[in-house]
Amino acid sequence: MTSLRFYGGVEGEIGGNQILLQDGETRILLDLGVNFSRWRRYFSFPLSRPRGMEDYFRVGLIPEALREPGEAYIRRDLDACIITHPHSDHYGAACALPPDDVPVYLGEAAYRIISAKMEGRRGPEAKAFSQLEFRTFRTGTRISIGDVEVVPWHVDHSTPGSYVLLVYTSGGLVVYTGDFRVHGSFGQRLTEERGQFWHRLEGEEVKAFICEGTNIGEPVSPLSERDVEHFMQECVEECRGLAIVNTSTCDVDRLKTVCQVAERTNRRVVATKHFLVVLEALKDDEKLAAPKVGVDVLPYEDELDELKAHQPDYMLLTSFYRGKEILEVEPIPGSCFILSSSEPFEEEGEIEFTRLKNWLHLFGVPIYHVHTSGHALPMHLLQVVEKLSPATVYPVHTEAPEAFCRLVGGVLGEGRVIPPERGVVYEV
């Protein structure tokens, strides 16, 4: 018998995906993430963090059902854990896997990004990650795990190293999207070249489709990455001082967009160390062609004096709603701030963002929101579901599973969309 059991990323949660697939005696975890909302109920970075793996179980970041009896780590009878992409809401709890016992499969770029983030960190999580057995893959690699074969297929998301998992079981084909989108620059290219996972699956019967639904039930911008490039350039062309861009450190497509805008507006890009760590980790990946440190992107610490003296010549990359660099630079009148990431969705982030806005107001810096989601738009989700016509759809990674069921159920028909409940077994 093939079954699915959902331990995280369900019942209205975004992130913290933890899905146990079992086929006979084979047990595989599809993602092992941390739910940020639950994490923030008990911890605060950097002062109050988990003291060890025991805290992950104590506060419910990992369910007791996945725990090895009497131990502070995850059960040893797992055959593998597969990570879809390098966002910690999909891999952050992997630190609690038993060291050297459960292989962790992930994309080559994902491995580089996670390793770079962990390098230099201290604490129990970093030590635990260093003891894991990582095995990397690329698109089309066939991974045999017990009686199951898994084929990862690249997708567009707001970080490289993102994959959908095509899982061939005795009960039929299970497809797990992880997080994906169609409207990014890479996604549009995949569609044009017929390289999307649904092209790969033409003619195949999908028994279970585990699908993210982040943008269901929320206002969502239909902008594409090309639109972001257009509007960002428009803002920078009108900017008479420093152009500050706040975005994700791992969104290589967005960093490419920033570099293209900088080239067209005769500016140099300067970035904080959080960006440089990721770019250095990806510098040898020729297919990815990430911006190069020292050529396309200059280190903030090295350029600070020049940047302060000649602000109209620069674009400054910042992240995490940080105000540190803005206070150090003191942007001159005529500068602009481009929020090229999602607005904060929880109280702690809102407080930090409000503090940042207060400083920008003090310096007279206007704020523009120029962004496109890293997740599939509702219209694209419907198109994918129509193309695959799966027997059953399980929505995950959404705050509105009921809305997802009504929307997608209207296409597939009644009874084929099931909002999974935590810990319940679903037979494929």
N, C-alpha and C positions, 0 to 999 in steps of 0.2 A: 504494500500500500504506500502511496505517496501522499504526504500531508504537509500543510503549512501551519505554522503557529506564530502569531505576531506578538512581540513583547514590547515594541516601542514604535513611535511614529504613527500611532492609531488613536482613535477616540478623540479626535480634535487636536492632536499634537502635530506640530511641525518640527521635524528633526528628532534625533534619537532613534532612528530606524534600527530595529533588531528583529530579524525574521528568521525563524528556524525552519529549514526545509528538511524533511526526512523521507527517504526512499528506502524501504526495507531497513537494513542496519546502518545505512549511510546518513549521517547528520551533518548539515552544512549551515552555517550562519551567513545570511546575506546581509551585510553591513552590521556594524556594531558601534553605533553612534551614541552621543550624549545629548540629551534634550536640554537646551540652554535654559528654558524657563524653570525646569526643576532644579538645575544646577544653581541658579541664582537665588533660589529659595534658601539655600544653605551656605553658599560660598560667595566670595567676592574676590575677583582678581585685582592685584596680586597678593593681598594681605591674608586673606582667608581662603585656603585651598584644601582639597582633600589631603588628609594626612597619610593615606595609603589606600590600597584597594578595598579594605574593609569599609571605608566610608562610601564607596560606590554602591555597595549593597545596602548599607545602613539607611541611606536616604532614597533608595529606589531608583538610582540611575541604571542599575542592572537588577533585574528581578531575581528573587531567591530561586526561582525555577531553573535558572541557568547556572546556579552556584554548585561547585563541587562540595559535597557534604563535609562540613567541618573545616573548610579551607576558605581563604580570602581570595579565591580566584574562580574563574569560570570552569565548568565541568570538563573533565579530560576526555569524555567519550565523543567529543566532536571530531569530525574528520577534517574540517577546514573552516576557515572564515574568509569570505570574499568581500573586499571593499570596493564599492563602485566609484568613489572619487575622494579627493583629499580635502574634504570639509569635515571638521571635527564632529558635526552632528551626525556623521556617517561612519567615522572611525575612532572617535575619541575614547570609547570604552574598551577598545582592543588592548589597552594596557593591562586589563584584568584577565587576559587569556593566560593559561598556564605556560610558563616559559619553556620553549623548545618542544612543546607537545602538539600544538595545533598550528599547522602552516597557515600563513596569512597571504592570500593572493590579492594582487592589486596591479594597476597599470604602472608602466615604467616611470612615466612623468609623475604619477601620484606618489610613488615611492621616493622619488627625488625631493618632492616638495615636503612630504612629511618628515623625511630624514633631516632636511635642512632646518625645518622648524624646531626639531628636537635637539639639534646640535647646540651645545652650549647651555641647554636648560638643565636645571637641577631639580631634584625632587623624585618622589616615587614613580610618577608616571613616566618620566624620561628614562629612568633606569629600567622600568618594566618594558618599554618599547625597545630598548637596546637588546633585550634578551629574546625577542620574538624572531621566528623564522619567516622571513619575507620571501615570496616567490613572485616575480614580476611577469606580466604578460603584455601583449599588444593585440590589436584587433585581429580576430580570426583564430587566435590561439585556441587549440582544443585542450581543455583541462579535464582529465579523467580523475574523478574522486569517487572511489568505491564503484557503485553501480550507476553513477551520474556522470554525464558529460556536460561541461559548461563552456559556452563560446561567448567571450566578451566582444562587444561591438561598440566602437567609439560613438559618442554623442556630443552634441554641443551643450555646454554649460558655462558658468562663470568661472571655471577653472579648467586648465588642461588635465588630462589623465582621467576623464569622465567616461564611464561605460554603462551601457545597458547589458544585462546578463541574460543570455539565452540558455536556459537550463533544460536539458533533455533527460527526462526521468522515465521510469517504467509506467507511470501514469499519464505521460504525455508531456508536451512542451510547456514550460513555465517561463514567462518573460517578466523580468523585473527591471523597471526603467531607471532605478536610482533617481537622480535629478537630471532633467534634460530640458532643452528648448529647441525650437526650430528657427526662430527669428534672429539669432545671432549671426555674425558673419560666417563662422564655420558651419553652422546649421544650414544656412542658405546655400553654401557651397556643396554640402553633402546632398541636399535635395536636388540641386541642379545636376550633380554627377550620379544620381541614383545610388548614393552611398549610405542612405539612412537604414536603420535596422529593419524597418518594415519592407524596404526593397529586398533585403537579405532574406526575409521570411515569406516572400510571395509564394503562394501555393501550399504553405505549411499550416497545419491546424494548431492554434494556440488554445490550450486547455485553461490556463490561468494567466491573467495579465495583472501584475502588481504595479499600479501606476500612481506616480506622484500627482498631487492636485493642489500645489501651493497657491496658485492664483485663482482657484475657484472660490467664489463668495466674497472676493475683495476687489476694490477698484484697481484696474490694471492698465498701464499705458501700452498702446500698440506699437510704440516706437521700436524700430530695428536698430542694430548696431550702426548701420549706415546713417540712420537718422541722428543717432547720438553724435556721430562724427560731424555731421552738417551743423547741428545746433551748437556743439561745443566750439567749432571753428568760428561761428558767428559771434559767440560771446567773447572769444579771445581777440578777434579782430577789433572789437569795440573797446577792449580793455586797454587803459592807458597806464596801468601800473603792473603789479604782479598778478599773474593768473594762478590761482590755487585750485587744485583738483583733488577732491577727497574721493577715494575709490578703494576697492578691494585689492589687497596685496597680491592675490593669486589670479586675478582676472587678466590673463595675458592679452586677450583680445582688446580689452579696454586700454591696457598699457600701449598696445600698438596704435590704437586710435589716438591717444594722447601724443605719441611721438609723431604721427602723421600730421596732426594739427600744429604741433610745434614747428615742424619743418616748413609748413605752408605759411606760418605767421612769423618766421624768422626768430624763433625763441629756442632756448635750450631747456631740456627737461632735467630737473633735479629731484631726487627721491630720497626718502629716509631709509634707514637700514632694513626696515621690515620688507620693503620692496626688493632691495638689493640681494637679500638672502635667497629669495625665491628665484630671481633672475639668474643669479650665479649657479644655482642648482640645475637650471634648465639650459645653460649656455651651450652644451654639447649636443642638444637634441635638434638636429638639422631640420627635421620635419616640422617642428614647432616654430622655429625661427623667432624666438623671443628677442625683445630688445636687448642689446648688449650693454653691460655696465662699463662705464668709461668712454663709450662711443655714443650710444643713443640716450643713455640715462647716466647722469653724473651724481656722485655721492653728495648728499646734503652737507655733511660735515666739511668736506673739502671746498665746497663752493659758497659757504655761508657768507663770507665777507663780500665776495663779488656779487652775490645775489642781493644782499642788502643795499649795496651801492648802485646796482644797475637793475632794479626790479622789472622794468618793462621788457627786459631781454630774456625773462625766464618764465617757465611753468613749474610750479612746485607741487609734487605729489605727496599727499598726506593720507592717513587712514584712521579708522576707529574714532572719528569725531575728535581727534586730538587737537588741543590748542597750543601745545608746547612750541611748535615751530612758528606759529603765527605770532606768538608773543615775542619770540626771539627776533623775527624778521621785522615786525612792526610795519605791515603793508602800507604803502603810501596811498594818498587819495587817487582814485581812478583804478584801484585794484578790484579784482572780482574773485568770488569764491564759487566754484562749480561743484555742487554735490552730485557726484556721479556714482552713487550707490543708493541702496534703499534707505528710506527714512527709518529712524528707530521705531521698533514695534513693542518695546517693553519699557517699564518705568525707569530702570537704571540708565538705559541708552538715551531716553528722553531728557533726563537730567544732564547728562554729559553734552548732549546736542544743544540744549538750552544754554548751557554755560559757554559753549563755543559760539553760538549766535550772539550772545551778549558781547563777547570780545570783538566779533566782526562788526557789530553795530557801533561799538566804541571807536573802531578805526574807520567807520563809514564805508564798509565793504559790502556791496550787494551780494545776495545769494541766489544762484540759479540752480534749479534741479534738472539735470540733463542725464537721464538714465534709462536703461531698459532692463527688464527682469532677466535673471538667470534661469527662470523656470518657464515652462510651456504656457502659452496663452490658452484660454479655454477653447477658442475656435480650433487651435491646432490639436489639442487633446481629442476633440471630437473627430477630427480628420484621421488621426492615428487609430482611434478605436474603430472607426468605420473600415479602414483598410485591413486591420487585423481580424475583426469580427471574432473576438475571443469568446470561449464558452462562458467564462466567468471573469469579472473584473473586481479587483480588490483595491479600493482607494487608500493611499497612505500619504503621509506628509502633507496633510491639509487640515485647516481649522474648521472646514465645512464639509464633512463626509456626507451628510444628508443631501446637501445641495449638489455635490458630485454625483450621488446616486440618481437624483432626479434628472440632472442634465444628461448624463451618459446613458441612463436607463431609457430616456426618450429616444435614443438612437438604437440601442441593442434590443430593447424590450424588457418587460417586467421580469424580475427575478434573476437577472444575469449580472447585476451589480450588487456586491455584498460588502457593507462597511465592516471590516473585521473588528472583533472584540479582543481585548488583551488576553492572551493565554489560551484562547479557544482553538481547538484543532479543526482545520478545514481540509477535507479530503479532496485531492485533485482528481 
